[in-house]
Amino acid sequence: MTGILRAAVLSWIALWAMTSAAQPAWKPEKAVELIAPSAPGGGTDATARLIQRIWQDQRLLDVPVSVVNKSGGGGALALTYLKSHAPDPHFLQIVSAVLLTNHIAGRSQFGHAEFTPIALLNSEYVVLAVKNDSPFRGVKDLMTVLKPDPGAVSFAVGTSLGGVNHIAAAAVARASGGDPKRLKTVVFKSSAESATAALGGHVDVMASSGSLVLPYLRSGAMRVLAVSAPKRLAGDLAAVPTLKEQGVDAVIDNFRMMMGAGGMSPAQITYWDQVMGRLTQEAVWRKDLENNQWENTYMNSRDTRKYLDDQYIQLKSVLSDAGLAK
């Protein structure tokens, strides 16, 4: 082989290697289904449809994308549907912290380890809020009353026992040294009903997502005692101390994430890592987070799996002390 021919062959091999490295080892071969465990117009449905729109408008995918609503059974119907398609990487689902709390409480047979985490999308933390004329000025005031009598303070939560709102209240009771099983928790069908009860003086404290409390905070009708985030938030909640700052060692995250069926290959996970990393940089995505007062806590598949493992341990600890873990 002459020197010129050898150089040409080596150049061709190098070009082929660079081109191959630039191409993903796997990409979708048919239409993608994005499953929402809520009815059209619900929270996870809105997230799914925003992702669908960004994927299509920015041509992040070369195949069609459809949103499939599977509401019912506290998310069990959607999880059953996703699991039935394992290990097909063309089926993805939007899930929330309910995935963990329902499994811990025995309301769902599905644990997060049965599926493939794709990405942590965002975080929304729980706040503890009171009517503006409440005698409680901070979490330490609550703990002073809760320690001798956990039933002396009533907490409004939506929409079930064992959810993240209830867990935030139970974490405060536990930190006080009181028995979380004796906590007086009033369950409402929605956080809007919880707010009505708190403003009417029918309950002492409201545990809710921060975005739902903002209108009452801005109007001066409510004060926010704490947020369950790892650090203080920005915007209207910037002055609100965290639970940790006030002696409650807990971070409670009502996150949203994307999950795939179990058994996906490393190449398939890598593809979705690339797609979701690009999506979370889009301006329309970031604007939606800002509008909803959600935190941009994006994580790739590997980091999301570790985060879920850590959250599961923390949530199970609180729910066990509250007598709600099965």
VOBA-1610 file (N, C-alpha, C; in pm, whole numbers, padded with zeros to 5 digits, always signed):
BEGIN
Met+00085-00120+00000Met+00000+00000+00000Met+00088+00124+00000Thr+00068+00211-00095Thr+00149+00332-00104Thr+00117+00426+00011Gly+00204+00521+00033Gly+00181+00617+00140Gly+00056+00699+00117Ile+00031+00737-00006Ile-00088+00818-00037Ile-00214+00738-00012Leu-00213+00609-00057Leu-00331+00525-00039Leu-00356+00498+00109Arg-00245+00473+00182Arg-00259+00447+00325Arg-00319+00569+00395Ala-00273+00687+00359Ala-00325+00810+00419Ala-00472+00828+00387Ala-00513+00794+00265Ala-00654+00806+00225Ala-00742+00711+00304Val-00692+00586+00319Val-00769+00486+00394Val-00785+00529+00540Leu-00675+00575+00600Leu-00681+00620+00739Leu-00773+00739+00756Ser-00773+00829+00660Ser-00863+00945+00666Ser-01009+00902+00658Trp-01035+00803+00571Trp-01172+00754+00558Trp-01218+00687+00686Ile-01128+00607+00747Ile-01163+00540+00873Ile-01192+00642+00982Ala-01109+00745+00989Ala-01128+00848+01091Ala-01260+00921+01071Leu-01294+00953+00944Leu-01419+01020+00913Leu-01538+00932+00948Trp-01526+00803+00918Trp-01636+00708+00951Trp-01655+00701+01102Ala-01543+00696+01177Ala-01552+00686+01322Ala-01618+00811+01382Met-01581+00930+01329Met-01640+01053+01379Met-01789+01061+01349Thr-01827+01018+01229Thr-01968+01020+01191Thr-02048+00923+01276Ser-01992+00805+01301Ser-02061+00704+01382Ser-02078+00752+01524Ala-01974+00818+01577Ala-01982+00866+01715Ala-02086+00974+01730Ala-02108+01051+01622Ala-02204+01162+01628Ala-02348+01112+01621Gln-02367+00992+01570Gln-02501+00938+01556Gln-02537+00855+01679Pro-02657+00871+01734Pro-02695+00788+01848Pro-02702+00642+01808Ala-02669+00556+01905Ala-02670+00413+01877Ala-02812+00360+01861Trp-02909+00439+01910Trp-03050+00400+01896Trp-03132+00527+01882Lys-03240+00519+01807Lys-03338+00627+01803Lys-03474+00565+01775Pro-03582+00636+01806Pro-03715+00578+01789Pro-03741+00533+01645Glu-03806+00418+01637Glu-03834+00360+01507Glu-03982+00365+01471Lys-04064+00415+01566Lys-04208+00427+01543Lys-04260+00539+01632Ala-04388+00565+01626Ala-04447+00674+01704Ala-04425+00653+01854Val-04406+00763+01926Val-04385+00761+02070Val-04516+00797+02141Glu-04549+00722+02245Glu-04666+00753+02329Glu-04618+00812+02460Leu-04672+00928+02494Leu-04641+00995+02619Leu-04766+00985+02707Ile-04757+00908+02814Ile-04873+00874+02896Ile-04890+00975+03009Ala-05012+01024+03025Ala-05045+01114+03136Ala-05145+01043+03227Pro-05114+01029+03357Pro-05206+00961+03448Pro-05321+01047+03497Ser-05348+01155+03426Ser-05461+01242+03460Ser-05548+01261+03337Ala-05668+01311+03360Ala-05759+01340+03249Ala-05708+01463+03173Pro-05757+01485+03050Pro-05719+01606+02976Pro-05743+01732+03059Gly-05642+01818+03065Gly-05651+01939+03145Gly-05589+01928+03282Gly-05559+01804+03326Gly-05496+01783+03456Gly-05350+01822+03454Gly-05287+01818+03572Gly-05149+01864+03584Gly-05051+01786+03499Thr-05051+01654+03509Thr-04956+01575+03430Thr-04990+01579+03282Asp-05117+01598+03249Asp-05157+01611+03109Asp-05098+01739+03049Ala-05103+01848+03125Ala-05048+01975+03077Ala-04897+01963+03053Thr-04828+01895+03144Thr-04684+01875+03128Thr-04655+01790+03005Ala-04731+01682+02988Ala-04711+01593+02872Ala-04732+01668+02741Arg-04835+01750+02735Arg-04866+01821+02610Arg-04764+01931+02581Leu-04708+01991+02685Leu-04602+02089+02662Leu-04478+02019+02605Ile-04443+01905+02661Ile-04328+01829+02610Ile-04353+01786+02466Gln-04471+01738+02437Gln-04507+01699+02300Gln-04488+01817+02204Arg-04534+01934+02246Arg-04525+02052+02159Arg-04379+02092+02134Ile-04299+02090+02239Ile-04158+02128+02224Ile-04085+02027+02135Trp-04109+01898+02159Trp-04047+01795+02076Trp-04078+01818+01928Gln-04204+01849+01901Gln-04245+01864+01762Gln-04198+01997+01702Asp-04217+02107+01777Asp-04180+02239+01724Asp-04030+02252+01701Gln-03952+02192+01791Gln-03806+02203+01780Gln-03744+02083+01707Arg-03829+01995+01657Arg-03784+01877+01583Arg-03679+01797+01661Leu-03707+01777+01788Leu-03618+01697+01870Leu-03636+01548+01846Leu-03751+01512+01791Leu-03779+01373+01753Leu-03815+01368+01605Asp-03783+01256+01541Asp-03814+01238+01399Asp-03941+01158+01376Val-04009+01122+01486Val-04129+01038+01475Val-04247+01111+01539Pro-04370+01073+01507Pro-04487+01137+01570Pro-04491+01108+01720Val-04554+01199+01795Val-04570+01185+01939Val-04716+01208+01973Ser-04775+01118+02051Ser-04913+01136+02094Ser-04920+01129+02246Val-05010+01209+02304Val-05035+01204+02448Val-05154+01112+02472Val-05136+01015+02560Val-05240+00917+02592Val-05278+00935+02738Asn-05405+00964+02763Asn-05453+00984+02900Asn-05503+00852+02959Lys-05448+00817+03074Lys-05487+00695+03146Lys-05510+00731+03292Ser-05620+00800+03319Ser-05649+00841+03456Ser-05728+00732+03528Gly-05708+00727+03660Gly-05783+00631+03740Gly-05693+00549+03831Gly-05752+00508+03944Gly-05679+00421+04036Gly-05559+00486+04101Gly-05561+00619+04117Gly-05448+00686+04178Gly-05320+00669+04100Gly-05331+00658+03968Gly-05215+00641+03882Gly-05188+00496+03843Ala-05261+00402+03904Ala-05237+00260+03880Ala-05269+00220+03736Leu-05372+00280+03678Leu-05411+00245+03541Leu-05299+00281+03444Ala-05241+00398+03461Ala-05132+00441+03373Ala-05008+00354+03391Leu-04975+00320+03516Leu-04858+00237+03542Leu-04876+00096+03486Thr-04998+00043+03497Thr-05027-00088+03440Thr-05007-00086+03289Tyr-05052+00020+03226Tyr-05039+00035+03080Tyr-04891+00043+03041Leu-04813+00124+03115Leu-04671+00136+03084Leu-04600+00003+03103Lys-04628-00064+03213Lys-04560-00190+03243Lys-04592-00296+03138Ser-04713-00291+03082Ser-04753-00390+02982Ser-04673-00377+02852His-04605-00265+02834His-04528-00242+02711His-04377-00259+02733Ala-04336-00304+02850Ala-04193-00327+02874Ala-04141-00435+02779Pro-04018-00418+02727Pro-03924-00308+02751Pro-03922-00207+02637Asp-04036-00180+02577Asp-04044-00093+02460Asp-04011+00052+02498Pro-03906+00112+02441Pro-03866+00249+02476Pro-03949+00357+02410His-04054+00318+02335His-04140+00416+02270His-04257+00458+02359Phe-04262+00403+02482Phe-04370+00436+02575Phe-04308+00503+02698Leu-04351+00626+02724Leu-04299+00705+02834Leu-04415+00762+02915Gln-04391+00795+03040Gln-04499+00845+03126Gln-04451+00959+03214Ile-04539+01056+03238Ile-04516+01161+03336Ile-04566+01111+03471Val-04482+01114+03571Val-04522+01069+03705Val-04482+01174+03807Ser-04539+01163+03926Ser-04508+01255+04035Ser-04466+01174+04158Ala-04449+01243+04270Ala-04409+01177+04393Ala-04513+01075+04440Val-04633+01081+04386Val-04737+00983+04419Val-04689+00841+04389Leu-04602+00827+04289Leu-04545+00696+04258Leu-04481+00635+04381Leu-04409+00716+04458Leu-04340+00666+04577Leu-04435+00652+04696Thr-04515+00755+04722Thr-04600+00752+04841Thr-04707+00644+04833Asn-04764+00621+04714Asn-04865+00517+04701Asn-04807+00378+04724His-04684+00357+04678His-04621+00227+04699His-04588+00206+04847Ile-04534+00310+04911Ile-04501+00300+05053Ile-04624+00272+05137Ala-04734+00339+05103Ala-04858+00326+05180Ala-04939+00201+05143Gly-04891+00125+05047Gly-04961+00003+05008Gly-05080+00024+04918Arg-05091+00145+04861Arg-05203+00172+04771Arg-05171+00134+04627Ser-05045+00101+04599Ser-05005+00062+04464Ser-04904-00051+04472Gln-04915-00144+04379Gln-04820-00255+04374Gln-04693-00218+04299Phe-04692-00103+04235Phe-04580-00065+04149Phe-04479+00022+04224Gly-04354-00023+04226Gly-04246+00056+04282Gly-04162+00117+04172His-04086+00220+04205His-04009+00289+04102His-03900+00201+04041Ala-03854+00100+04114Ala-03746+00015+04063Ala-03791-00074+03946Glu-03922-00085+03927Glu-03974-00169+03817Glu-03968-00098+03682Phe-03937+00031+03683Phe-03940+00110+03561Phe-03802+00173+03535Thr-03790+00239+03423Thr-03665+00306+03386Thr-03680+00457+03403Pro-03611+00518+03498Pro-03620+00664+03511Pro-03554+00729+03390Ile-03621+00827+03332Ile-03566+00900+03216Ile-03510+01034+03260Ala-03590+01112+03332Ala-03542+01244+03374Ala-03629+01299+03487Leu-03565+01365+03583Leu-03638+01449+03677Leu-03663+01581+03606Leu-03789+01622+03598Leu-03826+01740+03519Leu-03826+01869+03601Asn-03889+01865+03717Asn-03898+01984+03800Asn-03939+01945+03940Ser-03931+02040+04030Ser-03969+02018+04169Ser-04065+02126+04215Glu-04162+02084+04294Glu-04254+02177+04359Glu-04262+02138+04505Tyr-04226+02230+04592Tyr-04214+02196+04733Tyr-04340+02234+04811Val-04355+02171+04926Val-04471+02194+05012Val-04445+02315+05102Val-04546+02396+05120Val-04538+02506+05216Val-04639+02484+05327Leu-04607+02536+05442Leu-04701+02539+05555Leu-04746+02684+05571Ala-04875+02707+05556Ala-04928+02844+05558Ala-05037+02856+05663Val-05052+02977+05716Val-05154+03004+05817Val-05227+03133+05782Lys-05342+03148+05839Lys-05418+03273+05827Lys-05334+03387+05885Asn-05348+03504+05830Asn-05260+03616+05867Asn-05263+03650+06016Asp-05375+03626+06083Asp-05383+03659+06226Asp-05352+03540+06316Ser-05295+03434+06260Ser-05261+03315+06338Ser-05155+03348+06442Pro-05161+03284+06559Pro-05057+03305+06661Pro-04925+03238+06624Phe-04927+03147+06526Phe-04805+03077+06486Phe-04724+03165+06392Arg-04601+03197+06434Arg-04515+03283+06353Arg-04406+03205+06281Gly-04386+03083+06322Gly-04284+02999+06260Gly-04304+02854+06299Val-04222+02765+06242Val-04235+02622+06270Val-04203+02590+06415Lys-04111+02664+06475Lys-04078+02638+06615Lys-04199+02662+06706Asp-04283+02758+06670Asp-04407+02779+06746Asp-04497+02656+06736Leu-04505+02601+06615Leu-04585+02479+06597Leu-04531+02365+06681Met-04399+02347+06678Met-04339+02234+06749Met-04358+02246+06900Thr-04358+02368+06950Thr-04379+02388+07093Thr-04515+02334+07137Val-04615+02352+07052Val-04750+02304+07083Val-04765+02155+07052Leu-04701+02110+06943Leu-04716+01971+06900Leu-04646+01872+06992Lys-04537+01912+07056Lys-04461+01817+07137Lys-04545+01755+07249Pro-04615+01835+07330Pro-04696+01772+07436Pro-04828+01716+07384Asp-04878+01772+07274Asp-05010+01728+07225Asp-05017+01743+07073Pro-04979+01640+06997Pro-04981+01647+06850Pro-05119+01674+06792Gly-05223+01650+06870Gly-05358+01674+06821Gly-05407+01816+06846Ala-05321+01900+06904Ala-05364+02035+06939Ala-05363+02131+06821Val-05299+02091+06710Val-05293+02175+06590Val-05354+02097+06475Ser-05447+02158+06404Ser-05512+02090+06291Ser-05446+02134+06160Phe-05416+02034+06075Phe-05352+02058+05946Phe-05447+02020+05833Ala-05467+02111+05739Ala-05547+02083+05620Ala-05454+02032+05510Val-05489+01918+05452Val-05410+01863+05342Val-05504+01823+05229Gly-05457+01834+05108Gly-05527+01781+04992Gly-05427+01691+04920Thr-05462+01577+04879Thr-05598+01527+04871Thr-05613+01390+04936Ser-05511+01346+05010Ser-05519+01216+05076Ser-05417+01208+05188Leu-05443+01118+05282Leu-05344+01087+05385Leu-05227+01016+05317Gly-05108+01046+05363Gly-04991+00979+05308Gly-04930+01047+05188Gly-04990+01156+05139Gly-04932+01232+05029Gly-04826+01327+05081Val-04762+01401+04990Val-04652+01487+05031Val-04696+01598+05126Asn-04817+01648+05111Asn-04864+01753+05202Asn-04876+01700+05345His-04933+01580+05357His-04944+01516+05488His-04806+01485+05545Ile-04715+01441+05460Ile-04580+01406+05504Ile-04508+01528+05562Ala-04527+01644+05500Ala-04465+01767+05552Ala-04514+01797+05693Ala-04644+01783+05714Ala-04699+01808+05847Ala-04649+01704+05947Ala-04644+01578+05906Ala-04597+01471+05994Ala-04449+01489+06029Ala-04371+01540+05935Ala-04229+01563+05961Ala-04209+01667+06071Val-04294+01769+06072Val-04287+01871+06177Val-04324+01810+06311Ala-04430+01729+06313Ala-04472+01665+06438Ala-04361+01574+06491Arg-04298+01499+06403Arg-04190+01409+06445Arg-04072+01488+06501Ala-04036+01596+06434Ala-03922+01677+06479Ala-03948+01741+06615Ser-04075+01764+06646Ser-04109+01824+06775Ser-04092+01726+06891Gly-04084+01597+06857Gly-04080+01494+06961Gly-04216+01436+06990Gly-04319+01487+06923Gly-04453+01433+06940Gly-04476+01312+06851Asp-04586+01245+06872Asp-04620+01124+06796Asp-04696+01163+06669Pro-04636+01144+06550Pro-04706+01181+06426Pro-04837+01105+06405Lys-04851+00990+06469Lys-04976+00914+06454Lys-05094+00988+06515Arg-05066+01077+06608Arg-05172+01151+06676Arg-05198+01288+06614Leu-05131+01315+06504Leu-05148+01443+06436Leu-05292+01460+06388Lys-05348+01578+06406Lys-05485+01605+06362Lys-05480+01655+06218Thr-05512+01566+06125Thr-05504+01597+05983Thr-05643+01592+05922Val-05680+01698+05853Val-05810+01706+05788Val-05787+01701+05637Val-05845+01601+05571Val-05823+01580+05428Val-05934+01648+05348Phe-05894+01727+05248Phe-05988+01793+05159Phe-05969+01740+05017Lys-06070+01760+04935Lys-06066+01709+04797Lys-05967+01784+04710Ser-05933+01905+04750Ser-05838+01985+04674Ser-05769+02083+04768Ser-05656+02135+04723Ser-05587+02235+04802Ser-05666+02366+04809Ala-05751+02391+04709Ala-05837+02510+04712Ala-05933+02501+04831Glu-05987+02382+04856Glu-06076+02364+04971Glu-05998+02378+05102Ser-05872+02331+05101Ser-05788+02346+05220Ser-05768+02494+05252Ala-05745+02574+05149Ala-05725+02717+05168Ala-05850+02784+05224Thr-05965+02745+05173Thr-06092+02801+05222Thr-06110+02770+05370Ala-06075+02647+05409Ala-06088+02608+05550Ala-05991+02685+05638Ala-05868+02705+05589Ala-05769+02779+05668Ala-05809+02926+05682Leu-05855+02986+05573Leu-05896+03127+05578Leu-06019+03147+05664Gly-06103+03044+05672Gly-06223+03054+05755Gly-06199+03022+05901Gly-06075+02986+05934Gly-06044+02954+06073Gly-06087+02817+06117His-06120+02729+06022His-06165+02594+06056His-06049+02498+06080Val-05932+02531+06028Val-05809+02455+06055Val-05699+02555+06086Asp-05595+02507+06154Asp-05488+02597+06196Asp-05383+02621+06089Val-05347+02516+06016Val-05237+02522+05921Val-05277+02454+05792Met-05234+02509+05681Met-05258+02449+05550Met-05124+02400+05493Ala-05119+02272+05455Ala-05002+02216+05388Ala-05037+02199+05241Ser-04958+02265+05154Ser-04997+02269+05013Ser-04877+02302+04925Ser-04893+02281+04796Ser-04792+02327+04701Ser-04782+02479+04709Gly-04661+02529+04693Gly-04639+02671+04708Gly-04717+02757+04610Ser-04730+02710+04486Ser-04796+02791+04384Ser-04943+02817+04418Leu-05006+02726+04491Leu-05147+02741+04525Leu-05169+02842+04638Val-05065+02868+04714Val-05077+02961+04826Val-05043+03105+04786Leu-04972+03120+04675Leu-04922+03253+04636Leu-05029+03362+04630Pro-05148+03335+04572Pro-05248+03444+04569Pro-05284+03496+04708Tyr-05290+03407+04806Tyr-05326+03447+04942Tyr-05209+03516+05011Leu-05087+03476+04977Leu-04969+03542+05030Leu-04960+03685+04976Arg-04983+03700+04845Arg-04973+03832+04783Arg-05080+03927+04834Ser-05197+03873+04864Ser-05307+03959+04911Ser-05294+03992+05059Gly-05205+03923+05129Gly-05189+03945+05273Gly-05282+03862+05358Ala-05360+03773+05295Ala-05456+03691+05370Ala-05387+03578+05446Met-05270+03536+05398Met-05198+03426+05461Met-05051+03461+05480Arg-04990+03390+05575Arg-04847+03393+05594Arg-04792+03253+05573Val-04673+03241+05517Val-04611+03111+05494Val-04501+03092+05598Leu-04513+02984+05674Leu-04419+02958+05783Leu-04293+02887+05738Ala-04306+02801+05636Ala-04190+02722+05594Ala-04213+02661+05457Val-04102+02626+05392Val-04107+02555+05265Val-04019+02432+05279Ser-04059+02322+05216Ser-03989+02193+05233Ser-03875+02174+05134Ala-03819+02283+05083Ala-03712+02277+04983Ala-03575+02263+05051Pro-03473+02222+04974Pro-03339+02212+05032Pro-03276+02348+05060Lys-03324+02452+04992Lys-03276+02587+05017Lys-03391+02684+04988Arg-03376+02808+05028Arg-03482+02906+05006Arg-03509+02923+04856Leu-03635+02949+04826Leu-03676+02966+04687Leu-03663+03112+04646Ala-03684+03136+04519Ala-03678+03273+04466Ala-03820+03332+04459Gly-03830+03453+04412Gly-03960+03515+04389Gly-04034+03549+04517Asp-04165+03530+04515Asp-04250+03567+04627Asp-04220+03490+04755Leu-04158+03374+04742Leu-04130+03290+04859Leu-03985+03305+04908Ala-03914+03403+04857Ala-03772+03418+04889Ala-03746+03439+05038Ala-03839+03503+05108Ala-03819+03532+05251Ala-03862+03417+05342Val-03917+03311+05284Val-03970+03201+05364Val-03858+03103+05399Pro-03835+03077+05527Pro-03729+02983+05565Pro-03769+02838+05535Thr-03669+02755+05517Thr-03694+02613+05492Thr-03726+02542+05623Leu-03778+02421+05610Leu-03799+02338+05728Leu-03667+02312+05800Lys-03563+02285+05720Lys-03432+02254+05780Lys-03379+02370+05863Glu-03401+02491+05817Glu-03357+02608+05893Glu-03423+02616+06030Gln-03541+02552+06041Gln-03620+02562+06163Gln-03622+02433+06243Gly-03523+02347+06215Gly-03507+02228+06298Gly-03576+02103+06252Val-03630+02103+06130Val-03696+01984+06076Val-03610+01929+05962Asp-03546+01817+05985Asp-03452+01761+05888Asp-03529+01685+05780Ala-03586+01759+05686Ala-03666+01697+05580Ala-03669+01786+05457Val-03658+01722+05341Val-03680+01786+05211Val-03788+01704+05143Ile-03902+01766+05118Ile-04018+01695+05063Ile-04053+01756+04930Asp-04040+01676+04826Asp-04046+01724+04689Asp-04162+01661+04614Asn-04258+01742+04573Asn-04366+01692+04489Asn-04323+01707+04343Phe-04222+01627+04308Phe-04156+01638+04178Phe-04244+01585+04064Arg-04204+01623+03942Arg-04255+01557+03822Arg-04135+01500+03748Met-04151+01382+03693Met-04043+01319+03621Met-04099+01241+03502Met-04009+01203+03413Met-04046+01117+03302Met-03988+00979+03327Met-04070+00877+03302Met-04031+00740+03329Met-04062+00653+03208Gly-03975+00557+03183Gly-03996+00461+03075Gly-04028+00324+03131Ala-04063+00234+03043Ala-04089+00097+03084Ala-03960+00033+03135Gly-03973-00071+03213Gly-03856-00140+03264Gly-03780-00212+03153Gly-03651-00232+03176Gly-03572-00311+03082Gly-03516-00238+02963Met-03519-00106+02963Met-03463-00031+02851Met-03311-00048+02847Ser-03254-00047+02728Ser-03110-00068+02711Ser-03033+00061+02738Pro-02902+00052+02766Pro-02821+00173+02785Pro-02826+00268+02666Ala-02828+00214+02544Ala-02833+00299+02425Ala-02964+00376+02418Gln-03073+00311+02456Gln-03204+00379+02455Gln-03210+00487+02562Ile-03155+00457+02679Ile-03150+00557+02786Ile-03066+00677+02744Thr-02952+00652+02680Thr-02866+00759+02633Thr-02938+00850+02534Tyr-03017+00790+02446Tyr-03093+00871+02349Tyr-03188+00966+02423Trp-03265+00912+02517Trp-03362+00996+02587Trp-03293+01098+02677Asp-03176+01063+02731Asp-03097+01161+02807Asp-03066+01282+02719Gln-03023+01257+02596Gln-02988+01365+02505Gln-03109+01451+02472Val-03220+01386+02444Val-03343+01459+02407Val-03393+01545+02523Met-03397+01487+02643Met-03451+01561+02757Met-03355+01672+02801Gly-03225+01648+02787Gly-03130+01754+02819Gly-03152+01875+02730Arg-03180+01852+02603Arg-03207+01962+02510Arg-03341+02029+02540Leu-03442+01949+02571Leu-03574+02005+02600Leu-03569+02102+02716Thr-03497+02066+02824Thr-03497+02150+02943Thr-03420+02280+02924Gln-03352+02296+02810Gln-03284+02421+02779Gln-03371+02515+02695Glu-03484+02466+02648Glu-03570+02547+02562Glu-03637+02660+02643Ala-03647+02777+02582Ala-03703+02894+02651Ala-03847+02873+02694Val-03927+02806+02611Val-04068+02786+02645Val-04081+02694+02765Trp-03990+02599+02779Trp-03992+02509+02896Trp-03959+02588+03023Arg-03855+02668+03015Arg-03813+02746+03131Arg-03919+02850+03170Lys-03988+02903+03072Lys-04094+02999+03101Lys-04210+02932+03173Asp-04241+02809+03135Asp-04348+02735+03201Asp-04313+02708+03348Leu-04188+02674+03374Leu-04144+02654+03512Leu-04161+02782+03592Glu-04121+02893+03533Glu-04131+03022+03601Glu-04277+03058+03629Asn-04363+03036+03532Asn-04505+03071+03548Asn-04572+02990+03659Asn-04525+02867+03678Asn-04587+02779+03778Asn-04512+02777+03910Gln-04408+02860+03922Gln-04327+02864+04045Gln-04265+02727+04073Trp-04224+02657+03968Trp-04157+02528+03983Trp-04006+02549+03972Glu-03932+02465+04041Glu-03787+02473+04039Glu-03730+02386+03927Asn-03632+02438+03856Asn-03567+02362+03749Asn-03463+02270+03813Thr-03502+02146+03839Thr-03414+02050+03906Thr-03383+01932+03813Tyr-03369+01960+03685Tyr-03347+01854+03586Tyr-03230+01763+03626Met-03253+01633+03613Met-03149+01533+03631Met-03161+01430+03519Asn-03049+01373+03479Asn-03053+01268+03378Asn-03097+01136+03441Ser-03100+01032+03361Ser-03155+00904+03407Ser-03081+00850+03528Arg-02949+00847+03522Arg-02871+00790+03632Arg-02893+00866+03762Asp-02889+00999+03756Asp-02905+01079+03877Asp-03049+01073+03928Thr-03146+01061+03836Thr-03286+01051+03877Thr-03309+00922+03955Arg-03248+00814+03912Arg-03265+00686+03984Arg-03214+00700+04127Lys-03097+00760+04144Lys-03044+00778+04279Lys-03133+00870+04361Tyr-03185+00975+04298Tyr-03273+01068+04369Tyr-03400+00997+04416Leu-03457+00913+04333Leu-03577+00838+04371Leu-03547+00743+04487Asp-03433+00678+04482Asp-03395+00589+04592Asp-03386+00665+04723Asp-03323+00783+04719Asp-03307+00864+04840Asp-03441+00916+04891Gln-03527+00964+04799Gln-03658+01014+04838Gln-03745+00903+04897Tyr-03734+00785+04840Tyr-03814+00672+04890Tyr-03779+00643+05036Ile-03650+00642+05068Ile-03607+00615+05205Ile-03659+00722+05300Gln-03647+00849+05260Gln-03691+00958+05347Gln-03843+00956+05367Leu-03917+00939+05259Leu-04063+00939+05269Leu-04113+00819+05350Lys-04049+00705+05330Lys-04091+00586+05404Lys-04066+00603+05553Ser-03957+00670+05590Ser-03927+00693+05730Ser-04038+00775+05797Val-04080+00882+05731Val-04185+00966+05789Val-04319+00894+05793Leu-04352+00826+05684Leu-04481+00755+05680Leu-04485+00639+05779Ser-04371+00576+05803Ser-04367+00469+05903Ser-04397+00523+06042Asp-04335+00637+06074Asp-04360+00699+06205Asp-04504+00746+06218Ala-04566+00780+06103Ala-04706+00824+06105Ala-04803+00706+06101Gly-04749+00584+06096Gly-04834+00465+06096Gly-04900+00438+05963Leu-04845+00492+05852Leu-04910+00478+05722Leu-04831+00394+05622Ala-04714+00345+05660Ala-04636+00260+05570Ala-04679+00115+05585Lys-04689+00047+05473Lys-04732-00094+05476Lys-04613-00186+05455
//
